[in-house]
Amino acid sequence: MTTYVLIPGAGGNPWYWHRLVPELRQRGHDVLPVTLPAGDDSAGLAEYADAVIEAAGDRSPLILVAQSLAGFTAPLVCERLPVDLLVLLNAMVPAPGETPGDWWTNTGHGPARAEQAARDGRRLEDDPDLLDAFFHDVPAEVTAEAMANGAPVQSSTPFILPWRLKAWPDVPTRFLQGSNDRFFPVEFQRRVVRERLGITIDEMPGGHLIALSQPKLLAGHLEKYRAEGPTETRAASRARG
C-alpha cells in the first residue's frame, strides 16, 4: 500500500484535497492531507517541512504531491525522508537561495499571466480578488463551500526566507500542470520547469485548483505515475545533460 502525502499551497488547508482523498483511498492507498502552520508568523518553510514529516511518520513507500507554494516545501522533505516520488502540481519551482517572495519577479510571472489573459480575452483588472483565476473551473457547490470556509490565512514569513537547498534533491520528480491554469499559465510553467528542472511537464485539463475541479482525473494521473515506478532522478537528468 502506497502512502500519498498531500501538501497544500498557500493557506496550508488540507480541505483543498478533500475531493481527491476518497478517489485515492478507494484505490486502496493510505492518504494523508497535511495541515501546514500557515497562520503562524513564527513558521517558515522549515516548519512547513516539519509538519509534513511529522504527518508522514515512518510510512512507506511515499509519494509526495505538492500544490503551488508547496513546491518550495516538498524538496525540503525529500532531503529528510525516503521519498519514492515527488509530484509537483501546478507548483512553484524554487532556485537555490531564492525566496518565495522573489520567485514572482525572477520567473516573470506577472507579464506571463497578463499575456495569457490577453490571449484569452480576459482583463486581470476585472478579477482583483482572483476568484476567476482560481475557481473558474471549480464546480459551483464546491466554490460555495470554499467561500463559506472563508479566505485562507497565510503568514508572510515563508515568503521572505530563502530556500536553503543548493540543488534539487535526488528523487524522481514529475510535474503535472493544469492546461487551463489562469494563475500559473501553462506556457509559463513549461519554460520555468524546463529552465529550472530540465524536465518536460505533463499536462491535464483543469485550472489552478485542480484537486477541486478534476479529482477523479487527477487521481488517475497520480496512479499512472505510481504504476510506472521511479523515473530518472533529477540529478541523473542533469548529469546526462
N, C-alpha and C positions, 0 to 999 in steps of 0.2 A: 504493500500500500504506500503510495506516494503522499507526502505532505506538501500541499500548496500553501505557501505563506504569502498573504496578500497585503501589500504595503500601500496605503492610500497616499494621495498627494497632499496639497496644501489643505490645512484644516484637520488632517490626521484622523478623519472619522471613518470607522470601519463600515458604517452604513452604506458607503459608496459601493461596497461589494455585495450587498445583501441579495441581489438578483443572481449573481454568479455563484455564490456559495452553494445553493442547492443543486445547481447544474453539475458541479464537480463532485459533490457528496454522493449524488445518485449514481455516479460512475465508480463509486467505491473508494474515494480518497478522503484523507484527513485534510480539512481546510481550516486555516487559521487567518481570519481577517484581523489585522493588528490595529490597536489603538495607539496613536502617537501623542506625545505630550505637547501638542501644537499650541495650546493656550498658555504654556508656561514660559515666561520670559527668561528663565534660567536655563532652558533646554535648547541645545543646538543640535547639529547633525549627529554628533557623537551620542547624545542622549536618545535621539531617534533610533540610531542603530542598536543601542542598549535595549530599547523596548522590543525591537524585532527579535533580538537574540533571546531575550527572556521568554517571549511567546513561543519561539521555536523549540526551546529546551534542547533535548538530545534526540529529537526525532530525525529520522532519515528514511529514505532519500528525500532531499529537499529541493523544491522548485520555488524560487522567489519570483513574484510578479510585482513589478514596481510601476505605479501610475504617476506620471507627470513629475512633480517635485521629488518624488521618491527615487528618481534616477540618481540623485545625489546621495541618498541614504543606502540603497541596496548594495553598492560596491563596498561600502564600509563593513557591511555584514559579511560579505563574501571573504573579506580578509580574516574573519574570525570564526566562521562556521564552514563546515564542509558542504558547500552548496553544489548540487548536481547541475543545475541550470538556472540562469538568470534571464527572465523575460522582461524587457523594458516595454512598457505600454504607453504610447503617446508621451514619452518621457523626455525630460531634460537630460542631456549628456554633459557632464562636467569636464573641464580641463583641469590638470593639476594646479592647485593653488587658487583656483577661481572661486569666488563667492557666488551663491545663487543670485544675489542682487546684481552682480556684474554680468551674469550669463546673458541677460536680455540684450544688452548693448553689444557685448562681444560676439554674439551669434547673428546680429542683425535681425532680431525677432520683430521689432516694431515695423520696419519697412516691409518685411516679408508678409506680415499679417495684413498691412494696408494694401499691398499689391494683390494679395489673394482676394480681399474684399472687393477691390475694383474689378477684378476679373469676374467675380460672381454677381456684380451689380448691386453690392451692398455698401452701406456707409457706416464706418465704425462709430461715428458720432451719434448714430441712431440707436446704439446699443451701449450706453455708458455703464450699465450695471453688469454687462457681459452675460446677460440671460440668454440672448440668442446665441452667442458664441459657445456657451456651454450646453444649453438644453434644447437646441433647435431640432434634434432628432430623438430626444428622450420622450417616452410616452407621457401624455398629459397627466395621468394619475400619479405617475412616479415624480414628475416635476412638481405637482401639487404637494406631495408628501415632503419633498426636499424643501419647498418654500415654508411648509408648516414647521419643519425642524429648525428653521432659522439659519442665518448665514453662519458658516463655519468661522471659528475664532482661530486666527493664525498669528502667532508672535512674529515679530520681525527679526528675532535673534538669529535663526538659521541663515537668513539672507545676508548677514554681514560677516559671517565666519567663513574662512577659506576652506575649500575641500582639501583634506590633508593628504590624500594619496598621491604618490608620484607617478603612478601608472595604473591603468585599468587592471583589475585583478585577473589572475589566470584561471578563469572559469568560463565554461561555454555560455555564450551570450547571444540571445536572439532579440530582435527589435521588431515589435508589431505596432503598426500605425494605422489609425483610422483614416481612410482616404477622404472623408468629409469633415475632418477636424478643422474648425474655423479659428481655433485659438493657436494651435501649432500646425500650420498648413503643411500638407504632405510634401510639396516640393522643397520647402524649408527644411523639413526633417530629413529628406533624402540627402541634402547637402551636408547638414550638420553631422549626421551619423556617419556618412562617408568620410568626412574630414577628420572626425574625432575618434571613430572606432574602426574605420576601414572596412566596414561591412555594409551589405545592402539590406535595406529594411524590407520587411514583409508588410503587405497592405491588406486591409479588410474593410468592408463597408462600416461606416459609423463615424461619429464625431469625437469630441474630446472625452466625453464621459461614456466611453464605450461599454463599460461593465453595466451601466444602467440602460443603455439603448439596445445592446445586442448581446445579452448574456449567454444565450444558447450558442450563438455563432462563435463568440469568444471562447467559450469552453471547448468547442470543437478544435479551434486553433491550438489551444494550450495542450489538449490531449494529443494532437498530432505531433507537437514538439516532444512531448513525453515519450510517445511511442517510437519516434525516430532515434531517441537516445542522444547521448552527448555529441555535440558537433565540435568542430575545431575551436580551440580556445582562442580568445582574443590575442594572447601573447604569441601563439603559433602563427596566427594570421599575419601579424605584423612582421615576425621573423621571416616568413615566406615572401613578404613584400607584395 
